[in-house]
């Protein structure tokens, strides 16, 4: 039996980034390396989030500082869920989503560089 069009479909890759501005008030979610929460294990607040979906279905959201420090990650059942949960987590601090250019090989390094360059441009002293 010949493969159907569905079997020949290549999964769509989605890579989106968004800067995270200053967080006002309490953090909605605290990402930690281990539980129970120890103060030295609390991850830093992110400057950028990277949404990655290799299959067009489930998605991972990675968080980084503009210095490249890991600030947490979460698995989501869909791209829409990942965006909605991230928007709910950061509220007005989350700036608009932007696509990672197709020619970029390492989206994680791109996200950190993107945050570093843009946050440095606004004079926040990241250098």
C-alpha positions, 0 to 999 in steps of 0.5 A, a space after each residue: 500500500 502506498 503511503 498517504 499524504 499524511 504519512 509523507 508530511 514532514 513535521 512543522 518546526 516552530 521556534 518563537 522568542 519573546 523578551 520578558 520585561 521587568 516583572 511587577 509584583 510577585 512572581 506567578 511561578 517560581 522555577 527551581 532545580 529541586 524540591 523542596 525550594 531552597 533559596 539558593 536553588 531558585 532560578 533567576 527571572 528570565 529576560 527571554 523565553 524560547 518556545 520550541 516545537 519540533 512536531 507542531 504539536 507539543 512544545 517546550 518553553 525555555 527561559 534564559 537570562 540575557 547572560 545565558 543563565 538557565 531560568 527554567 523550562 516547561 513542557 506543554 501539550 500544544 503550541 497554543 497552550 505554551 503561549 497561553 501559559 507563558 502569557 499568563 505567567 508573565 502578564 504584561 511583562 511578556 513582549 510580543 512573540 517573534 519567529 526565530 529566523 529559519 537559518 538560525 541553527 541554535 535557537 537557544 544561543 540566538 535567544 540569549 544573544 537576542 535578549 542581550 543585544 536588545 536589553 543592552 540597547 535600552 541601557 539596562 547595563 547588561 555589559 
